[in-house]
Amino acid sequence: MPFYTVREWDNLAYGEGEGQIPSRHADRLAALAARSTFAGRGGNGVLEHGRHALRARGVVGILAAGEASLEILPKIDVAPGDTTDQQNAVIRKRLVHMLAVALDLKIDLGVIADLAWQRETLLEILIRIFCEKLTEALRKGMPRRYVNREDDLPTLRGQLDIIRQFTRHAVNPTRLACRFDLLSEDTPLNRIMKAAVMRLARLSRRAANQQRLRELAFVYADVTDVPVSALRWDQVVIDRTNRSWQELFAMARLFLQNRYQTTTGGAGQGTALLFEMNALFEEYVGRLIVRALAGTGLTVSLQGGRLFCLSAHDNGRALFQTKPDILIRQGGRVTHVIDTKWKRISARIDDPKQGVSQADVYQMMAYAQLYRAPRLTLLYPHHPGLGAEDAVHGRFSITGHTTILETASIDVAHNANTLTRLRRLLIGDLGAGLTADKVSDYTSYS
């Protein structure tokens, strides 16, 4: 199956030449993207089906339809001197790192060879990681638990079901209506694992991954097949007896549920594994901030607050609920509101407004009014045009308030200093290096 790669907001031209996609493949992939739950959302969905090219939007991942698949990678700045394959490898590694942080997974990115990052798609890399983790966990034994069973047996096992015994076997005392507990591998957790294996077996196109998945399917042969829509996620309890399965459970949820992605299927329709970068970046940053502020006395709430902007004059009904991405509190009081934006901002030398949208400014002004926090931050992904390191790039006073609104960036590249830099960004001397001309009035955005 041929596969093509394009980055967010870039075009993939139609044609038969190198780096182009035949129109027949483009049509099927665009039709599949249009059926996604992300269709019509931020940036007009997944793909723009133009006359001469497909254009990727703010959703990344894999689309597979017919004889072709399309990989959409996030627009992350990488070394300009590298080849396209090397750049894509770096982007895949950074995206997997973001997923690992967001899902609280322990993934050693170094165990996958550089050549694999270059030649395998994001989907195949995620499948490979899942298979290796699942295989390692199964070597230690499949989790089991006691389940309630009822059966008619020649000898008593467990307790006798009196009512069923005298209604069903009143004239046949050779059978006993028994109720008993059975230590079984056919549990909700194992059914979810099997569903993930079966789903990935339909998605994977790499021979090595297909072999791994066939072997795993054989291990789960005695576990009941359950449709994804009927899986009992609510019955899975992660405790000390199965703590080692928490990461695999999170990965299965990633593949089977609509947390960041949607998967569509059907005869001739194709399959998709997609991630909305706005949502992924928000959770990635939120998880990092929780780690960075551990032990500081500050508490972090993700998607908290939920105060309303308005109340109806006639009946007092609350309207227009707010959900700031990140709230930081000290002693129960909100001291900092952070909203993440998967957008590219410019340096102040290029644009005094840094490309920040007016709608985002209005949103932050509403937070200033409702949450009374002295500090607000619009947090963006870092890129080299902003300088060597992620930092606060501008501070602005809001007219009529003592609240300060900042624009800042964070590098999504994983390194040992990430949490230290983020902690410094949040609680260090953020005024250092900011001259008076970097503090301005937000009325200039109107």
N, C-alpha and C positions, 0 to 999 in steps of 0.2 A: 504494500500500500504506500503510494507516494505521500510524503508529508511536507507541508510548507510552514514557514515561520514568518510572522510579522509582529512588529511591536506596536504598542498602544499609539493611536493617532497617526500611524504610518499607513501607506498604501501598498497593496499587493496587486500589481498590474495583471490583466488578462493576457494570455498568449501562450505560445509553445516554447518560448525561449527560456534560457536559464534564469531562475529567480522569478519566473512568471507562473501563473496558475491557469490551466485551461478553463474556458468559460463553463463547460459542463460541470466541472468540479466546483467552481465558484458559485454557480446557481444553487447546487444542492446544499453547500455549506451555509450560504446566506439564508436559505429557506429553513434550515435547522436552527440557525441563530434567531430567526424571527419567531420561532416557537418557544424560545427560552423565556423563563419568568423575568429575565433581565431586559427583554425586548421593550423598547420604548422608554426605559428608565434613563438615568444619567447619561448624557452624551448620546441620546437616541439609541440606546441599546448596545448590542454586541458588535454588529457589523453594519456599515453603510454600503449598500449594494449599488455602486455607481455604474456608469456606462462603460468605463474603461478600467475600473479597478475596484477591489474591495478595500474599505478603509476600516481599520480597527478602532473601537471606542474605548471606554474606560472599564472594560471587563477583560480579564485575561484567563488563559486556560487552554483547553483542547476541544475542538469540534471534529467529529468523525462522521462522515456520511459517504455512502457508496464506496468508491475506491480510493478516497483521499481523506486526509486529516489536516487540520489547520491548527497550529500552535500560536497563541497570542501571548506575547511576553510583555511585562510592564516596561514603561519607558524610564529606565534607570541609567544614569550616566556611567559609562565605563571607559577604560583606557582607549583613547582614540587610535593608538598605533596598533592595536590588536586586530586580528582577522575577525570577520563576522562570526565565525564559529566560536572563537575564543570569547568574544563579547557576549554572545548568547549563553555560553557556559557560565560566565560570571553572573549574568542576570538570573539564570535558573537557580544558581546556588543561593543568591540573595533572596529570591522568592521563597525557596524552601526554608531558608532561615526564618523569614517572616512568619510562615505558617507554623514552624516549630515553636516560636515564641508565643504566637497567638493561641495555639492549642496546648501549650505547656508540654511539648514533646522533647525528649532528649535524643537528638539526631547528630551523630558525628559525621559532619559533611566531608571530612577528610578521608573517610574509608572508601568513598566513591572516586575512582580515578578521574583525572582531568579529561581524558579522552571520552569517558562515558558522559560527563557533563556536556561535552561538545556534540556528541552524536545521538544521545537519547533525548526524547522530548520530556517535558516536565511531567507528563502523565506517567511515562514509563519509569522515570526516576522515583516518583511517589509510590508506584506499585512495587518496585524493587525494594524500597525501604520497608514498606508494609510487610511484604513476604518474608524478608529477613528477620524482622522483629517477631512476626507470628511464628515462624519456624523455631526461633530460639525459645520462645515462650512455651511452645508445645513440647519441646524436648524435656521440659521440667514437669510436664503433665497438663492435660486438659482440665480446666476447672470443673468441679462437680458440686452438686448440692442435693439435699434431700427434697424430693417432690412427693406430693400426695398421690397415691394410686388406689384404685378400686378394681378388684378382680374376683372372679368366682373360681376357687381353688379346691382341690380334694382334701387339703389339710389347712388348718387355721394358720394364718399369717397376720400378725398385727392384731387388730380388733375385729370382732364380728359385727357386721352391719345388721342389726336385728330386724329393722323394717324391711330391708331388701331381702333378707333371708326368708322371712315368712310370707312375703308377697311373691317372690320369684321361685323359691326352692322349697315351698311348703310340702310338695309331694315328691321332692328329690333331695333327700338329706345327704346324698353323697357329695353334693357341692356346697361349699361354704362361701357366703358373701363376705369378703375380707376388705378391710381398709388398712393400709400400711404405708410407711414412708420408704422410699427407694432412693439410694444414692445414684444419681443419674448424671450423664453428660449432656442430656437433651434439655438444656437450660436456655433461658432467654439470651444470656450473654453469648453462648455458643451458637445459637441460631443467628444472632446478629453477625458474628464472625463468619459463619458459613455464607450468609447473604452477601457480605462484602467480597468474599472470595469468588462467588459465582458472578457477581456484577463485574468485578475486575477482569475475570476470565473472558467476558464478552467485550471488554474495552481494549485489552492489551493486544498489541500487534507484534511484540518482540518475542522471539522464540524462547529465550531464556526465561522470561517472565511467565510465558504460557506454561512452560514445563513446571516451574515452581507452583503455579496456581493449580495445575492438575494434581500434583502431589498433595497439596493442602486440601483439595476437594476430596481426595480419597480418605484422608484422615477424618474428615467431617461426614463421611458417608452415612453414619448411623444417626446423625443429628437431623431433626425434621426440617424439611424445606418450608420456609415461610415467606410469602410475598413481602416485599419491602414495606408496603402500606400497612401490613398486619403485624409487623414486628413490635414487641412489647418493650419499648425502651424504658418505660416507667417501672418495669419489674427487675431491672438490673440494679443490683446493689454492690457498689465497690467498697469492700471493707478490708480488714487485715488479711483475710484468707485469699483474696484475689487482687491485692493492691498492684501487683506487677502487670496486671492486665489493663490498668487505667489508660495508658498511652494508646494501646491498641483499640480500646473502646472509643477513644477520641478520634482516632484515624478512621475507624469504621463509620462513625457519625459524619465525618467529613465527606466520605465517599457516598453515603446513603441518604443523608439529610440535606436540607436547604439552608445550611448555616451561612456559607459564603457562595455556595454553588448550586447549580441545578443540573439534574441529569434527566435527559429525555430519551425515550426509546420507542421501539415498535418496528415491525417488519418494514424494511426499506427506509425508515426515517433517519436512523443514525443515533449517535450518543454524544453527550457533551458533559464536560467537567469544567465548570466556569467559576471564577472568583471575581467578585466586585471589589476593586482595589480600594475604594473609599472605605468600605466596611473592614477589609483586612488591615489596612493601614491604621485605622482607628483602634482596633483591638490589639494590634502589635504594639503601638505606642502605649496604650493603656497598661498592658502587661509589663512593659519595660519600666514604666513609672512606678508601678506597684513594687517591683523589685528594687528600683533605685532608692525609694524612700523608706524601705524597710528599716526599722530601728531609729527613725528620726523623730518619732512622736506625731508625725503627720499621717492622716488616713486618706485613702484614695477610694473614690466611688466611680465606677464606670457606668455610663448611661444613667446617672442618678439625677437628683433634683426633682424634675418633673413638676415644677411650678407652672401655673397658668398665667398667660399674659393678660387676659381679660376675664371679666365676669359680666354676664348679661344684666342689664339694668332692671328688667322687669321681674326675673325670677332668680337672679343670682347664679345662674348656671356658669360654671367655669369653662372657658374657651381658649384654644390655642396653647396646648401644653408644650412646654420646652423640655428638651432632653439633651443637656450639655454632654459632650463626649466624656469629659473627665472633670471631676470636682475634687479639689484637695482641701481638707479641713484640718484645723488645729483647734483642739478643745471644743469640737462640735460646731465651730464657726467656719463657713466657707471663706477661704483666703485666696483661692486661685481657681479660675475656670479656664480650662484648655479645650479648644476645639481643633481637631485635626482636619487637614485638607490635603487630599491627594492631588495637588496641583503644583505647577512650577511657578515660583515667584522669581522676580528679577531683583538684582542688586539696586540699592537706592541711587547709586550713581547713574543707572540706566533709566530709572523711573521712580520719582518721589513716592508714588503710591505702590510701587513694587508689584504691580499687576494684581493687587488684592481687589476682589470684587466688592462692589458697593453692598450687595446683598449680605455678604459675610460680615461686613462692618455693622450693618443694621442689626444683624443677629447678635453680635457681641454686645452692642449697646443695650439690647433687650436683657441680656444676661446681667449686665452691670446694674440695671434697674431692679431686677428681681432678686438677685443673689447677693447684692451688696458686697461683692468681693473686691478688694483693693487692686487685684491684678488679674488681667485677662490675657490669654495668649492664643494667637492663631499659629498653629504648628504645621509646618510643611516639610516634605522630603528635601534633604539637602542636595545641592549639586555644585560642581566646581565653580560655577559663575558667582557663587555667593562667598567664596573664600576657601581657605584650606580646611577649616573645621566648621562643624555645626555650631550655631551660636544664636544669640538674640541679634537681629539685624536692624530693628527699629523699635523705638518706644514713642507712644503718642498719648497725649492727654485728651480725655473726652470732655467736651465743653460742658461746664456746669457740674462736673464730678471730680473727685480726687482720684478716681480709678485710672490706672494706666493700662493701655492696650499695647501689647507687643506683637511683633512678627518674629518668628524664630524658625529654625530648621533643625532636623535630626537626620543623621546619616543612617541609611538602612543597611550599610555594609557592616557585617559582624566583625568586631574585634574586641580585644580584652579590655579596652578602655570605655566601651559604650556606656555602661552604667555609671562610671565615674563622671564622664562628661555630662550625662543627663542629670545627675544629681547636682552638679555645679550649675547647670542651666536653670534648675528649678529653685535651688536654695542658696546658691553662691552669690557673690557680689555682682549682680547682673548690671549694675550701673557702670562698672569699670569699662573704660574704653568707649563709652557713649558720650559724645560731645553734645553741647546744648542744641546744636542745629539738628540733632536727631530726634528731638522732642518737638512735636508739632501738634496742631489742633485738628481734630478729625473733621471739622467742618469743611476742610479742603476736599473731602470725598463727596460732598453733596453736589 
